[in-house]
Amino acid sequence: MHSSTNVHTTGWFKWGLMKMKVAVLPSSVAGNSSCVRMHLFFTSLFPITLLMASHLVSATVSKSFKECSQFFYMQTPPAGIRGTSLKWICQKYADKLRYATLYDSSRHLPLYSAYIFKKSDGKRRMDTPWMYEPQLLSNDESSNMKALPLSEKTPPLIEDSQLVLEDYTDAVGYRRGPLNPDLHQAEPDDKSSTYTLTNIVPLITDFLETSWNPYLDIVRRRLNNFCHGKSFVVTGVTVSGAAIQRNNRDRLIIPKHLWLAYCCPQFDHNSPYEVRFMFPSYGGYALNEQAGFSVVEVPLKTLETFLRSQTDIDSDMAIFYKGCVAENPLKKKRDLTNVLV
């Protein structure tokens, strides 16, 4: 439905532009009444065309992911994840959509980020400034994420809408952990886009360094080597109510668990057995605690069952559409034969 709507709107927009060219009348035909009527008609159409154009460049924080559904398997976001004040962010950097984030604005916490894994060498980008999401301030703001102001204090409008760097000042023992990590991206701009605070959660330093980051690299190498098509990844959190305050306000909501699931419908069916059973989908979760809490890798259904037992997760929770169904190469060959016949 979304793609057909976009095509329809874009078609009207191009049609309007084409007709506006016709509406510019040369003086040789200005006296022709039919041409004048045509001019008046398309002049009246001009505001409508502009309205449609403004819709195409509207802000991408809304009540759905329809503008960035391409980051979800079968264009279907996870179901059953609840929050108190949800924002659906289509994360945009340098005028291009990069990934999607479900953001709880009352907790200043991303509940998950969904992205397409890009085969990479695992290198991190260290020269990117931390950014914020202007659309959370106002729908009139730019849809591109922006670098945080280089000043001692962040403007109140930004601070009221989302986390800022000052919130981590007294978070001793915690580090900023990305849900969509830069080591799962390849292009420099895709890597840079992960450095926005709407994609970041506070993680215990030891857990991040000894458990979660090594797990992310395991997933990277696995998908690099054995996934032949697109890999859809969703990384999220569960919460328990723990928070770190700043100025007598709960600012940093501490995740209880961190979890990840991937979906790769086209994979290497000749891969070693110890890897093959982890396709087309698999996942992992871990407690955000001190060192010793390693990541538990489990099948997708097991991960979903575990998450349903947590706060703010519904009993019908599902990460991927129909559990991420693998594509059958034999069926594709039979379908192709039928078309050729």
Residue frames as qw, qx, qy, qz and C-alpha x, y, z in Angstrom:
[[0.000, 0.885, 0.465, 0.000, 0.00, 0.00, 0.00],
 [0.314, -0.785, 0.078, 0.528, 2.78, 2.39, 0.90],
 [0.397, -0.193, 0.560, 0.701, 4.74, 1.92, -2.32],
 [0.223, 0.557, 0.680, 0.421, 1.67, 2.36, -4.51],
 [0.121, -0.922, -0.315, 0.191, 0.75, 5.55, -2.65],
 [0.371, -0.617, 0.275, 0.637, 4.23, 6.94, -3.20],
 [0.352, 0.119, 0.671, 0.641, 4.14, 6.16, -6.90],
 [0.089, 0.767, 0.608, 0.186, 0.72, 7.79, -7.21],
 [0.213, -0.906, -0.128, 0.343, 1.78, 10.95, -5.40],
 [0.401, -0.439, 0.437, 0.675, 5.09, 11.22, -7.24],
 [0.335, 0.364, 0.702, 0.512, 3.29, 10.74, -10.54],
 [0.010, 0.902, 0.431, 0.021, 0.90, 13.60, -9.75],
 [0.344, -0.778, 0.110, 0.513, 3.86, 15.76, -8.74],
 [0.389, -0.161, 0.591, 0.688, 5.70, 15.12, -12.05],
 [0.220, 0.611, 0.685, 0.331, 2.46, 15.59, -13.96],
 [0.112, -0.929, -0.279, 0.215, 1.92, 18.96, -12.28],
 [0.359, -0.602, 0.322, 0.636, 5.43, 20.11, -13.10],
 [0.361, 0.157, 0.701, 0.594, 4.97, 19.11, -16.72],
 [0.096, 0.775, 0.594, 0.193, 1.70, 21.02, -16.92],
 [0.238, -0.844, -0.090, 0.472, 3.22, 24.11, -15.33],
 [0.355, -0.245, 0.504, 0.748, 5.58, 24.32, -18.29],
 [0.166, 0.501, 0.711, 0.465, 2.56, 24.35, -20.60],
 [0.133, -0.852, -0.475, 0.174, 0.99, 27.14, -18.53],
 [0.258, -0.591, 0.166, 0.746, 3.77, 29.59, -19.44],
 [0.577, 0.674, 0.460, 0.031, 2.16, 31.11, -22.57],
 [0.425, -0.016, 0.302, 0.853, 4.11, 32.78, -25.34],
 [0.170, 0.459, 0.142, -0.860, 2.79, 36.17, -26.43],
 [0.207, 0.115, -0.672, -0.702, 1.84, 34.79, -29.82],
 [0.364, -0.342, -0.833, -0.238, -1.00, 32.77, -28.31],
 [0.059, -0.165, -0.586, 0.791, -1.91, 35.03, -25.41],
 [0.410, 0.103, -0.057, -0.904, -5.00, 36.19, -27.25],
 [0.504, -0.071, -0.793, -0.334, -6.33, 32.71, -27.77],
 [0.601, -0.449, 0.159, -0.642, -9.21, 32.21, -25.26],
 [0.961, -0.127, -0.232, -0.078, -8.76, 28.43, -25.01],
 [0.644, 0.274, -0.442, 0.561, -5.10, 28.89, -24.17],
 [0.149, -0.501, 0.318, -0.791, -5.99, 31.48, -21.54],
 [0.823, -0.356, -0.012, -0.443, -8.47, 29.08, -19.95],
 [0.910, 0.052, -0.342, 0.228, -5.78, 26.40, -19.92],
 [0.331, 0.442, -0.412, 0.725, -3.37, 28.85, -18.31],
 [0.455, -0.487, 0.223, -0.712, -5.89, 29.71, -15.56],
 [0.937, -0.206, -0.179, -0.217, -6.60, 26.04, -14.90],
 [0.837, 0.095, -0.353, 0.407, -2.98, 25.06, -14.47],
 [0.084, 0.520, -0.346, 0.776, -2.23, 28.18, -12.46],
 [0.679, -0.453, 0.128, -0.563, -4.93, 27.08, -9.99],
 [0.965, -0.044, -0.256, 0.036, -3.33, 23.62, -9.98],
 [0.438, 0.572, -0.469, 0.511, 0.02, 25.05, -8.89],
 [0.370, -0.549, 0.479, -0.577, -0.79, 25.37, -5.14],
 [0.951, -0.125, 0.110, -0.261, -2.08, 21.79, -5.10],
 [0.831, 0.388, -0.310, 0.251, 1.15, 20.62, -6.72],
 [0.122, 0.610, -0.516, 0.588, 3.19, 22.48, -4.12],
 [0.696, -0.411, 0.317, -0.496, 1.12, 20.87, -1.36],
 [0.996, 0.074, -0.048, -0.026, 1.90, 17.44, -2.76],
 [0.586, 0.543, -0.410, 0.441, 5.57, 18.35, -3.02],
 [0.233, -0.611, 0.478, -0.587, 5.63, 19.44, 0.61],
 [0.914, -0.235, 0.153, -0.293, 4.18, 16.05, 1.57],
 [0.900, 0.308, -0.242, 0.193, 7.10, 14.33, -0.14],
 [0.438, 0.430, -0.458, 0.643, 9.66, 16.20, 1.99],
 [0.571, -0.688, -0.037, -0.447, 7.70, 16.18, 5.26],
 [0.237, -0.592, 0.691, -0.340, 9.31, 15.28, 8.58],
 [0.650, 0.106, -0.734, -0.165, 9.90, 11.59, 9.16],
 [0.019, 0.017, 0.824, -0.566, 8.86, 11.35, 12.83],
 [0.546, -0.140, -0.315, -0.764, 5.28, 10.12, 12.70],
 [0.709, -0.196, 0.468, -0.490, 2.91, 7.41, 13.90],
 [0.956, 0.184, 0.228, -0.015, 4.23, 4.73, 11.57],
 [0.460, -0.463, 0.550, 0.521, 7.29, 3.62, 9.62],
 [0.701, 0.593, 0.394, -0.045, 5.63, 3.95, 6.23],
 [0.326, 0.910, -0.239, -0.086, 8.41, 6.22, 4.90],
 [0.077, 0.640, -0.763, 0.036, 11.18, 3.79, 5.85],
 [0.904, -0.088, 0.269, -0.320, 9.48, 0.39, 5.76],
 [0.754, 0.514, -0.408, 0.013, 12.32, -0.91, 3.55],
 [0.054, 0.566, -0.727, 0.386, 14.39, -1.53, 6.68],
 [0.632, -0.145, 0.613, -0.451, 11.99, -4.26, 7.86],
 [0.130, -0.026, 0.952, 0.274, 11.63, -7.79, 6.52],
 [0.041, 0.522, 0.798, 0.298, 8.56, -7.81, 4.24],
 [0.036, -0.438, -0.067, -0.896, 8.16, -4.12, 5.18],
 [0.645, -0.588, -0.408, -0.270, 6.62, -5.21, 8.49],
 [0.024, -0.616, 0.528, -0.583, 7.87, -3.70, 11.78],
 [0.247, -0.044, -0.902, 0.351, 8.00, -5.78, 14.99],
 [0.501, -0.532, -0.363, -0.578, 4.65, -6.17, 16.73],
 [0.745, -0.511, -0.430, 0.012, 3.77, -6.08, 20.41],
 [0.526, -0.039, -0.317, 0.789, 6.34, -3.61, 21.77],
 [0.187, -0.872, -0.424, -0.159, 4.73, -0.99, 24.00],
 [0.402, 0.046, -0.244, 0.881, 5.83, 2.39, 25.31],
 [0.059, -0.651, -0.541, 0.530, 4.29, 5.39, 27.05],
 [0.266, 0.852, 0.032, -0.451, 4.90, 7.96, 24.32],
 [0.739, 0.030, 0.531, 0.413, 6.13, 6.35, 21.13],
 [0.280, 0.795, -0.223, -0.490, 7.77, 8.10, 18.20],
 [0.869, 0.251, 0.371, 0.209, 8.45, 6.31, 14.92],
 [0.067, -0.832, 0.319, 0.449, 11.73, 7.81, 13.64],
 [0.846, 0.463, 0.123, 0.234, 12.95, 7.27, 10.10],
 [0.518, -0.656, 0.188, 0.516, 16.60, 8.10, 10.79],
 [0.598, 0.755, 0.156, 0.219, 17.87, 10.43, 8.09],
 [0.490, -0.643, 0.236, 0.540, 21.44, 11.59, 7.52],
 [0.145, -0.366, 0.527, 0.753, 22.82, 13.66, 4.62],
 [0.548, 0.306, -0.147, -0.764, 19.39, 13.63, 2.95],
 [0.581, 0.125, -0.758, -0.271, 19.14, 9.84, 2.88],
 [0.812, -0.404, 0.104, -0.407, 17.13, 7.45, 5.05],
 [0.205, 0.533, -0.806, 0.155, 19.52, 5.13, 6.91],
 [0.286, -0.133, -0.932, 0.178, 17.46, 3.01, 9.38],
 [0.470, -0.575, -0.331, -0.583, 14.39, 3.09, 11.63],
 [0.215, 0.081, -0.727, 0.647, 14.04, 3.61, 15.40],
 [0.465, -0.662, -0.516, -0.281, 11.08, 3.16, 17.72],
 [0.264, 0.268, -0.417, 0.827, 11.63, 5.85, 20.37],
 [0.400, -0.693, -0.591, 0.102, 9.94, 6.28, 23.74],
 [0.199, 0.640, -0.048, 0.741, 10.05, 10.07, 24.15],
 [0.566, -0.751, -0.019, -0.340, 8.84, 10.05, 27.76],
 [0.872, -0.416, 0.125, 0.228, 11.74, 7.81, 28.79],
 [0.167, 0.863, -0.431, -0.202, 14.18, 9.34, 26.29],
 [0.500, -0.318, 0.801, 0.088, 14.98, 5.78, 25.24],
 [0.541, 0.315, -0.573, -0.528, 15.06, 3.94, 21.89],
 [0.822, -0.129, 0.440, -0.338, 13.17, 0.67, 22.26],
 [0.792, 0.045, 0.517, 0.320, 14.70, -0.76, 19.09],
 [0.209, 0.679, -0.377, -0.594, 16.49, 0.17, 15.90],
 [0.831, 0.285, 0.477, 0.033, 15.92, -1.75, 12.65],
 [0.110, 0.770, -0.439, -0.450, 18.49, -1.71, 9.86],
 [0.922, 0.378, -0.075, -0.014, 19.85, -3.59, 6.88],
 [0.692, -0.518, 0.365, 0.346, 23.22, -5.15, 7.63],
 [0.553, 0.792, -0.251, -0.059, 25.99, -4.18, 5.20],
 [0.935, -0.022, -0.078, 0.344, 29.00, -6.45, 4.77],
 [0.002, 0.950, -0.232, 0.208, 31.92, -4.68, 6.38],
 [0.616, 0.343, -0.570, 0.422, 35.45, -5.02, 7.74],
 [0.629, -0.569, -0.488, 0.203, 34.24, -4.14, 11.22],
 [0.390, 0.091, -0.181, 0.898, 36.13, -0.86, 11.45],
 [0.128, -0.782, -0.526, 0.308, 34.57, 1.92, 13.51],
 [0.278, 0.684, 0.147, 0.658, 34.22, 5.54, 12.50],
 [0.525, -0.446, -0.421, 0.590, 35.81, 7.71, 15.18],
 [0.222, -0.029, 0.070, 0.972, 35.56, 11.19, 13.64],
 [0.204, -0.552, -0.591, -0.552, 31.77, 11.66, 13.76],
 [0.132, -0.209, 0.419, -0.874, 30.28, 14.19, 16.22],
 [0.069, 0.360, 0.887, -0.280, 27.32, 13.11, 18.34],
 [0.171, -0.215, -0.419, -0.866, 24.00, 14.14, 16.84],
 [0.295, 0.270, 0.668, -0.628, 20.41, 14.71, 17.90],
 [0.172, 0.433, 0.814, 0.347, 17.03, 14.33, 16.16],
 [0.069, 0.015, 0.008, -0.997, 15.56, 17.77, 15.23],
 [0.422, -0.294, -0.610, -0.603, 12.18, 16.25, 14.39],
 [0.462, -0.431, -0.726, 0.270, 11.59, 15.43, 18.05],
 [0.125, -0.237, -0.253, 0.930, 11.62, 19.19, 18.78],
 [0.439, 0.523, 0.190, -0.705, 9.04, 20.11, 16.17],
 [0.707, 0.404, 0.567, 0.122, 7.51, 18.81, 12.96],
 [0.354, 0.933, 0.002, -0.059, 8.73, 22.01, 11.33],
 [0.364, -0.714, 0.537, 0.262, 12.37, 21.08, 11.93],
 [0.410, 0.534, -0.670, -0.314, 14.67, 19.46, 9.37],
 [0.973, -0.070, -0.011, -0.219, 14.32, 15.72, 8.86],
 [0.700, 0.413, -0.468, 0.346, 18.12, 15.33, 8.88],
 [0.725, -0.577, -0.219, 0.306, 19.87, 14.56, 12.16],
 [0.200, 0.888, -0.171, 0.377, 22.14, 17.40, 13.31],
 [0.582, 0.137, -0.537, 0.595, 25.36, 17.65, 15.30],
 [0.448, -0.756, -0.419, 0.228, 24.85, 18.72, 18.91],
 [0.112, 0.951, -0.071, 0.280, 25.82, 22.38, 19.51],
 [0.687, 0.136, -0.392, 0.596, 29.41, 22.94, 20.62],
 [0.209, -0.669, 0.168, -0.694, 28.59, 24.69, 23.88],
 [0.008, 0.231, -0.821, 0.523, 28.79, 23.94, 27.58],
 [0.397, 0.241, 0.699, -0.543, 25.03, 23.56, 27.90],
 [0.101, 0.267, 0.823, 0.491, 22.62, 22.04, 25.42],
 [0.309, -0.174, -0.119, -0.927, 19.60, 24.25, 24.54],
 [0.435, 0.021, 0.687, -0.582, 16.53, 23.34, 26.68],
 [0.746, 0.326, -0.077, -0.576, 14.39, 22.54, 23.63],
 [0.595, 0.360, -0.714, -0.079, 16.75, 19.73, 22.66],
 [0.041, 0.224, -0.854, 0.469, 17.16, 18.50, 26.23],
 [0.569, 0.068, 0.432, -0.696, 13.41, 18.32, 26.80],
 [0.801, 0.335, -0.168, -0.467, 12.85, 16.14, 23.74],
 [0.925, 0.211, -0.301, 0.099, 15.70, 13.63, 24.01],
 [0.784, -0.480, 0.017, 0.393, 18.88, 12.62, 25.78],
 [0.299, 0.908, -0.246, 0.164, 21.93, 14.88, 25.58],
 [0.656, 0.340, -0.541, 0.401, 25.60, 14.31, 26.35],
 [0.170, -0.514, 0.466, -0.700, 25.27, 15.96, 29.78],
 [0.859, -0.277, -0.001, -0.431, 23.03, 13.07, 30.86],
 [0.928, 0.089, -0.306, 0.194, 26.06, 10.77, 30.76],
 [0.123, 0.740, -0.426, 0.507, 28.25, 13.05, 32.90],
 [0.428, -0.462, 0.607, -0.484, 27.43, 11.31, 36.19],
 [0.958, 0.072, -0.052, -0.274, 26.76, 7.89, 34.67],
 [0.128, -0.647, 0.751, -0.026, 29.88, 6.33, 36.18],
 [0.448, -0.117, 0.886, -0.018, 30.47, 2.86, 34.83],
 [0.617, 0.568, 0.527, -0.135, 28.19, 3.32, 31.81],
 [0.190, -0.282, 0.504, 0.794, 28.94, 3.98, 28.15],
 [0.571, 0.460, 0.000, -0.680, 26.88, 4.97, 25.16],
 [0.406, -0.048, 0.888, 0.212, 25.96, 1.76, 23.33],
 [0.395, 0.259, -0.356, -0.806, 24.45, 1.89, 19.81],
 [0.758, 0.196, 0.537, -0.315, 21.50, -0.30, 18.83],
 [0.789, 0.602, 0.063, 0.106, 22.46, 0.02, 15.17],
 [0.598, -0.607, 0.269, 0.450, 26.28, -0.28, 15.44],
 [0.308, 0.809, -0.329, -0.377, 28.65, 1.29, 12.95],
 [0.211, -0.397, 0.865, 0.222, 30.55, -2.00, 12.53],
 [0.507, 0.354, 0.785, -0.032, 27.40, -3.44, 10.87],
 [0.439, 0.861, 0.148, -0.211, 27.57, -0.73, 8.20],
 [0.777, 0.116, 0.279, 0.552, 30.02, -0.27, 5.32],
 [0.323, 0.687, 0.188, 0.623, 29.65, 3.21, 3.80],
 [0.303, 0.068, -0.378, 0.872, 31.09, 6.18, 5.75],
 [0.339, -0.277, -0.034, -0.898, 27.75, 8.05, 5.85],
 [0.766, -0.322, -0.480, -0.281, 25.89, 4.94, 7.03],
 [0.632, -0.131, -0.542, 0.539, 28.44, 4.57, 9.82],
 [0.078, 0.175, -0.213, 0.958, 28.14, 8.25, 10.74],
 [0.499, -0.379, -0.300, -0.719, 24.35, 8.02, 10.98],
 [0.711, -0.334, -0.613, 0.085, 24.63, 5.60, 13.91],
 [0.401, -0.072, -0.427, 0.807, 26.11, 8.35, 16.10],
 [0.310, -0.483, -0.146, -0.806, 22.83, 9.93, 17.08],
 [0.139, -0.180, 0.745, -0.628, 21.62, 9.82, 20.68],
 [0.755, 0.063, 0.117, -0.642, 18.24, 8.47, 19.56],
 [0.846, 0.247, -0.461, -0.099, 20.09, 5.26, 18.59],
 [0.328, 0.398, -0.693, 0.505, 22.01, 5.03, 21.87],
 [0.745, -0.579, -0.237, -0.231, 21.30, 3.33, 25.22],
 [0.184, -0.744, 0.569, -0.299, 23.40, 3.38, 28.44],
 [0.940, 0.012, -0.341, 0.003, 25.28, 0.10, 28.83],
 [0.673, -0.680, 0.261, 0.129, 27.56, -1.01, 31.62],
 [0.206, 0.800, -0.526, -0.203, 31.11, -0.59, 30.35],
 [0.319, -0.345, 0.882, 0.026, 32.32, -4.10, 31.21],
 [0.656, 0.360, 0.638, -0.182, 29.24, -5.68, 29.62],
 [0.527, 0.805, -0.039, -0.269, 29.65, -3.63, 26.44],
 [0.152, 0.751, -0.628, -0.138, 33.34, -4.41, 26.04],
 [0.209, -0.323, 0.922, -0.050, 33.49, -8.06, 27.12],
 [0.452, 0.281, 0.830, -0.169, 30.08, -9.39, 26.00],
 [0.502, 0.715, 0.365, -0.322, 28.05, -7.27, 23.61],
 [0.247, 0.792, -0.393, -0.396, 30.71, -5.88, 21.26],
 [0.177, -0.311, 0.908, 0.216, 32.28, -9.34, 20.73],
 [0.482, 0.390, 0.769, -0.156, 28.80, -10.72, 19.97],
 [0.423, 0.804, 0.066, -0.413, 28.18, -7.96, 17.41],
 [0.104, 0.647, -0.667, -0.356, 31.42, -8.93, 15.68],
 [0.363, -0.002, 0.931, 0.033, 30.41, -12.61, 15.65],
 [0.506, 0.640, 0.513, -0.266, 27.14, -11.66, 13.94],
 [0.259, 0.815, -0.276, -0.440, 29.06, -9.43, 11.50],
 [0.059, -0.444, 0.846, 0.288, 31.39, -12.25, 10.43],
 [0.431, 0.228, 0.867, -0.101, 28.54, -14.76, 10.21],
 [0.482, 0.746, 0.346, -0.303, 26.42, -12.56, 7.96],
 [0.110, 0.749, -0.489, -0.433, 29.46, -11.50, 5.92],
 [0.115, -0.342, 0.905, 0.226, 30.31, -15.11, 5.12],
 [0.155, 0.184, 0.970, 0.036, 27.00, -16.94, 4.84],
 [0.339, 0.675, 0.478, -0.447, 24.22, -14.48, 3.96],
 [0.427, 0.159, 0.585, 0.671, 23.83, -14.08, 0.19],
 [0.013, 0.705, 0.478, 0.524, 21.01, -11.54, 0.19],
 [0.172, -0.655, 0.137, -0.723, 19.75, -8.79, 2.46],
 [0.456, -0.225, -0.748, 0.426, 20.10, -9.22, 6.20],
 [0.319, -0.705, -0.167, -0.611, 17.41, -7.48, 8.23],
 [0.467, -0.053, -0.662, 0.584, 18.45, -6.79, 11.82],
 [0.394, -0.762, -0.171, -0.484, 16.48, -5.51, 14.81],
 [0.481, 0.036, -0.613, 0.626, 18.25, -4.61, 18.07],
 [0.390, -0.685, -0.219, -0.575, 16.24, -3.62, 21.12],
 [0.079, 0.275, -0.685, 0.670, 16.01, -3.38, 24.90],
 [0.507, -0.603, -0.602, -0.129, 13.81, -4.34, 27.82],
 [0.007, -0.553, 0.308, -0.774, 13.44, -2.04, 30.84],
 [0.521, -0.347, -0.743, 0.237, 12.94, -2.56, 34.58],
 [0.291, -0.905, -0.285, -0.121, 12.59, 1.00, 35.92],
 [0.651, -0.441, 0.002, 0.617, 16.21, 1.66, 36.92],
 [0.337, 0.866, 0.154, 0.335, 17.36, 5.18, 36.05],
 [0.541, -0.157, -0.157, 0.811, 20.15, 7.70, 36.60],
 [0.005, -0.915, -0.385, 0.122, 19.06, 11.20, 37.58],
 [0.415, 0.132, 0.037, 0.899, 20.32, 14.62, 36.58],
 [0.161, -0.206, 0.063, -0.963, 18.95, 17.77, 38.23],
 [0.382, 0.071, 0.704, -0.595, 16.57, 15.58, 40.28],
 [0.753, 0.362, -0.023, -0.549, 14.98, 14.10, 37.17],
 [0.778, -0.025, 0.610, 0.150, 15.20, 10.58, 35.77],
 [0.327, 0.738, -0.334, -0.487, 17.19, 11.09, 32.61],
 [0.293, 0.401, -0.841, -0.215, 19.02, 7.85, 31.80],
 [0.892, -0.092, 0.178, -0.406, 16.69, 4.85, 31.77],
 [0.150, -0.500, 0.846, 0.105, 18.91, 1.80, 32.15],
 [0.762, 0.141, -0.470, -0.421, 18.01, -1.17, 29.91],
 [0.771, -0.360, 0.476, -0.222, 17.57, -4.45, 31.74],
 [0.769, 0.052, 0.575, 0.274, 18.32, -6.58, 28.68],
 [0.238, 0.610, -0.422, -0.627, 19.79, -5.98, 25.27],
 [0.727, 0.177, 0.663, 0.003, 18.65, -8.22, 22.42],
 [0.203, 0.522, -0.509, -0.654, 19.27, -8.70, 18.69],
 [0.727, 0.256, 0.634, -0.056, 17.64, -10.72, 15.94],
 [0.094, 0.465, -0.534, -0.700, 18.55, -11.09, 12.27],
 [0.753, 0.404, 0.467, -0.228, 16.66, -12.37, 9.24],
 [0.037, 0.531, -0.641, -0.554, 18.50, -13.56, 6.11],
 [0.836, 0.285, 0.274, -0.381, 16.09, -15.33, 3.72],
 [0.804, 0.549, -0.224, 0.046, 18.84, -16.03, 1.13],
 [0.437, -0.726, 0.530, -0.021, 21.72, -17.86, 2.76],
 [0.326, 0.487, -0.798, -0.139, 24.40, -20.43, 1.96],
 [0.911, -0.164, 0.017, -0.377, 22.69, -23.81, 2.22],
 [0.879, 0.212, -0.355, 0.237, 26.11, -25.51, 2.01],
 [0.072, -0.740, 0.446, -0.499, 27.52, -23.73, 5.04],
 [0.277, 0.147, -0.886, 0.342, 28.91, -25.84, 7.93],
 [0.453, -0.521, -0.709, -0.145, 26.23, -27.39, 10.14],
 [0.407, -0.443, -0.472, 0.645, 27.30, -25.40, 13.19],
 [0.015, 0.231, -0.055, -0.971, 26.34, -22.26, 11.24],
 [0.190, -0.205, -0.716, -0.640, 23.57, -23.52, 8.96],
 [0.284, -0.557, -0.777, 0.077, 21.05, -24.03, 11.77],
 [0.174, -0.527, -0.279, 0.783, 21.39, -20.31, 12.61],
 [0.169, 0.183, -0.376, -0.893, 19.72, -19.37, 9.31],
 [0.279, 0.643, 0.239, 0.672, 17.50, -17.88, 8.05],
 [0.261, -0.785, 0.056, -0.559, 17.03, -16.27, 11.47],
 [0.687, -0.227, -0.541, 0.428, 18.58, -16.33, 14.90],
 [0.179, -0.861, -0.012, -0.475, 18.98, -14.04, 17.87],
 [0.586, -0.016, -0.567, 0.579, 20.62, -13.32, 21.17],
 [0.339, -0.835, -0.115, -0.418, 20.01, -11.53, 24.46],
 [0.592, 0.034, -0.530, 0.607, 21.92, -10.62, 27.62],
 [0.396, -0.824, -0.350, 0.203, 21.55, -8.87, 30.95],
 [0.280, 0.772, -0.137, 0.553, 23.00, -5.37, 31.03],
 [0.705, -0.708, 0.038, 0.013, 25.04, -6.13, 34.15],
 [0.227, -0.781, 0.562, 0.148, 28.67, -6.36, 35.20],
 [0.372, 0.471, -0.769, -0.221, 31.08, -8.73, 33.46],
 [0.222, -0.072, 0.946, -0.226, 30.05, -12.37, 33.54],
 [0.580, 0.478, 0.498, -0.432, 26.68, -11.96, 31.83],
 [0.188, -0.196, 0.714, 0.646, 27.45, -13.31, 28.38],
 [0.545, 0.241, -0.217, -0.773, 25.12, -13.20, 25.40],
 [0.547, 0.090, 0.821, -0.134, 22.79, -16.21, 25.06],
 [0.282, 0.249, -0.573, -0.728, 22.23, -17.12, 21.40],
 [0.452, 0.237, 0.794, -0.330, 18.83, -18.70, 20.70],
 [0.189, 0.387, 0.749, 0.503, 16.41, -19.43, 17.84],
 [0.124, -0.293, -0.160, -0.934, 14.06, -16.60, 16.90],
 [0.598, -0.497, -0.485, -0.401, 10.99, -18.23, 18.51],
 [0.666, -0.358, -0.484, 0.441, 12.88, -18.76, 21.76],
 [0.246, 0.031, -0.126, 0.960, 13.93, -15.10, 21.80],
 [0.336, -0.384, -0.306, -0.804, 10.35, -13.96, 21.19],
 [0.687, -0.475, -0.547, -0.063, 9.08, -16.23, 23.98],
 [0.543, -0.232, -0.380, 0.712, 11.65, -14.76, 26.35],
 [0.054, 0.154, 0.035, 0.986, 10.77, -11.17, 25.41],
 [0.461, -0.485, -0.487, -0.561, 7.04, -11.81, 25.96],
 [0.650, -0.481, -0.529, 0.259, 7.84, -12.45, 29.62],
 [0.391, -0.075, -0.187, 0.898, 9.28, -8.96, 30.02],
 [0.065, 0.679, 0.402, -0.611, 7.63, -5.65, 30.91],
 [0.278, 0.674, -0.118, -0.675, 6.08, -3.62, 28.06],
 [0.137, 0.227, -0.841, -0.471, 6.01, -6.61, 25.69],
 [0.747, 0.051, 0.070, -0.659, 2.66, -8.02, 24.54],
 [0.715, -0.101, 0.686, -0.087, 1.81, -11.72, 24.36],
 [0.773, 0.559, 0.297, 0.033, 1.58, -11.50, 20.55],
 [0.124, -0.832, 0.386, 0.377, 5.07, -10.01, 20.20],
 [0.864, 0.295, 0.316, 0.259, 6.74, -10.89, 16.87],
 [0.322, -0.617, 0.296, 0.654, 10.02, -9.52, 15.53],
 [0.028, 0.262, -0.661, -0.702, 9.86, -10.63, 11.89],
 [0.695, 0.203, -0.100, -0.682, 6.90, -11.22, 9.60],
 [0.961, 0.061, -0.138, -0.231, 5.90, -14.91, 9.84],
 [0.807, -0.482, 0.300, 0.160, 9.16, -15.68, 11.62],
 [0.068, 0.727, -0.564, -0.387, 11.40, -14.84, 8.62],
 [0.909, 0.210, 0.351, -0.083, 10.69, -17.54, 6.05],
 [0.373, -0.427, 0.618, 0.544, 13.67, -18.75, 4.04],
 [0.597, 0.548, -0.231, -0.538, 13.46, -18.56, 0.27],
 [0.820, -0.019, 0.570, 0.053, 13.36, -22.00, -1.35],
 [0.009, 0.536, -0.563, -0.629, 15.75, -22.05, -4.37],
 [0.202, 0.132, 0.932, 0.271, 14.03, -25.12, -5.86],
 [0.235, 0.711, 0.611, -0.257, 10.65, -23.38, -5.73],
 [0.095, 0.765, -0.146, -0.619, 12.14, -20.34, -7.45],
 [0.093, -0.270, 0.799, 0.529, 13.48, -22.57, -10.26],
 [0.211, 0.414, 0.883, 0.063, 10.06, -24.23, -10.69],
 [0.176, 0.804, 0.342, -0.454, 8.36, -20.82, -10.78],
 [0.020, 0.631, -0.435, -0.642, 10.84, -19.62, -13.41],
 [0.170, 0.005, 0.912, 0.374, 10.22, -22.74, -15.53],
 [0.228, 0.628, 0.728, -0.156, 6.47, -22.13, -15.44],
 [0.141, 0.810, 0.024, -0.569, 6.98, -18.56, -16.60],
 [0.050, -0.453, 0.675, 0.580, 9.23, -19.64, -19.47],
 [0.211, 0.247, 0.925, 0.196, 6.74, -22.33, -20.58]]
